[in-house]
Amino acid sequence: MQAATANPALDLVAAAVTLAQELVSGHAACLPWSSGTLEATLERLRRLLVSARWIDLLQEAARSPDAMTRWRAGWAQRAVGTLPPVPPPGQDGYDHLAVHVVVPDPALSGPVETRLLVNGRPVVAKAFRAGTPYPPELLLDDLGAAEEPREVRLAEAYRTEGCCGALYVTIARDDGTVVWRDWRDSSGQAVTLEPACFAADAYEEVIGRAVGDRGWEWRARTLAWEVLRLLREDPGLLSAWQCELHHVHAAVDRQDEIEIIFLHRRRPSPLEDWTDDEPWLQFSLTVPLDGTDVNSQAARLVNRLRGDDPKAYAEIISGGREFAEMLGFPWPDCYEEE
């Protein structure tokens, strides 16, 4: 491995971390490795990442005046510290489940993925190439098992399920066993995954540990999901302003702010009832972290949304000049007409 003799640089460290993540739980883990080669390659990478020279580089980068450099250093330090070994195969007649939450390099951006490994191999990467696994906030709570079988969507295509499909599995509990079965891709593509059987106690321990582990999360993401929770608990808050929440987003490459995206139309109605000829606008509200407690900032932000019409201070990002004029808003000059 030539990286072992190269001068350490942040880009090189980041590439090595990303490769290690892929070897553990990404598409690289699905390659036809000869016996022991994957484990040996990962171990060499691990030794490199924890070597003194590379640790010193990350510590220096974490003190950089440049925000992106600090974010990347913090990401790499957390990823190296939590990088799991290749999981062992199942034991005692049961399959082995592992959950690996992967945050991308902030310089590359991308979604946070909940990668599920059965007997050391990532099931989504193996069976579904059209998209990535859901983030933990949208997936982990759905993985609980009950006697009544329940179908769970693990991943959706980049261009939405309606276009290119999604990966589903049915989860059920039978006494002391949790079974994953009836894998399907809603696009009609064949899914070559066998049923998996887990010891129920071990399964619940793995899922519970993953739900409680928030060490991968950065502060802006914590704020975003708390704001999202509060807004979902009070759907009338935005509808009072003839608005509907679309999402609250915290990008890995913008770790000092969150973005609230909402839609406005003349008559309030569910988003799925909107028609093409009715005017609408999409707004974006960017909120920087203020350095206070995340829960306190979330409460203050939601209170502001409750007391002041957010359309008055948010930015229009889509909808079109004609719709803006119909709804009584100036169309931003920075957008060119398509």
Residue, then its C-alpha position, 0 to 999 in steps of 0.5 A: m500500500q503506497a499510502a503507508t510511505a506517502n507524506p500524510a495530507l488531509d485529502l489522503v487521510a479522507a480517501a483512506v477513511t472513505l475506502a475503509q468505510e467502503l470495505v466494511s459496509g459499502h459496495a467494495a465489500c461485495l466484490p469477490w474477495s479471496s479468503g482473508t484478503l478483505e480482512a487483511t486489506l482493512e487491517r492494513l488501512r486501520r493501522l495506517l489511519v491510527s499511526a502517529r503521523w496521521i493522527d498528528l495531521l488530523q489534530e493539527a487540521a482540527r485547529s485550522p481557521d478554515a471551517m471545512t478543514r476542521w469539519r473534515a478533520g472531525w469527521a475523519q477522527r470520529a470515523v477512525g475511532t468507530l470503524p468496526p472490524v469486518p463482522p463475524p459470520g453467524q453463530d449457533g445457527y443464527d445470522h449476524l446483524a450489524v449496523h454501520v452509520v456512514v457519514p460522507d467526507p464533508a468535502l464530497s457531501g452526500p447523504v448519511e447512510t444506515r448500512l445493514l450488514v448480514n453476516g458481514r455483507p451489506v445487504v443494500a449494496k448487494a441488492f440495490r444499486a439505484g440508491t442509498p440506504y436511508p439515514p438512521e432517523l428514518l430507518l432504525d425505528d422501523l426495524g423493530a420486530a413484532e409477531e405481525p409481519r411488517e414490510v420495511r423500506l430500506a432504500e429508495a432510488y435517487r430519482t424517487e421510488g416511482c421512477c426507479g424503485a425501492l428495496y423492501v424487506t418483511i420483518a417478523r418475530d417468531d418467539g425467540t427468532v427475528v426473520w427478514r424475508d420476502w425481499r423485493d425491489s418495487s421496480g420489478q428487478a430481481v433481488t438475490l437475497e436469502p431470508a435471514c434469521f436472527a436471535a431475537d435478544a441479540y437483534e434487539e440489542v444491535i438495534g437498540r445500540a444503534v438507536g442510542d448511538r448519536g456519536w456520528e451526528w454533528r450539531a447542525r444535524t441534531l438541531a435540524w432533526e429537533v426542529l423537524r420533530l417540533l414542527r411535525e408535532d404542530p402541523g398547524l403552525l405553518s398551515a396558519w401561514q398557508c405553508e406546508l413543511h417540505h424538509v429541515h436539512a443539515a448538509v454535511d458540507r455546511q455544518d454551521e447552519i440548517e435549512i428549512i424548506f417549505l411551500h406556499r400556495r393560496r389555498p391550504s391543502p395537502l401537498e399530494d392534492w396540489t395540481d399543476d395549474e395552481p400557483w405555488l412557491q418554495f421557500s428556503l430559510t437558512v438558520p446559523l447555529d448560535g452556539t447555545d444549547v440545541n434544544s433551546q435554539a430549536a424551541r426559539l426558532v419554532n416560536r419565531l415561526r409561530g409568531d412571524d410569517p416565515k414568508a416575510y424573511a425566507e428566500i424564494i427558491s422555486g416556483g416561477r415568476e408567474f406564480a410569484e406574481m399571482l401570489g403577490f411576491p417579487w420573483p428574485d432577479c438572480y433566477e433566470e427564466e427557464 
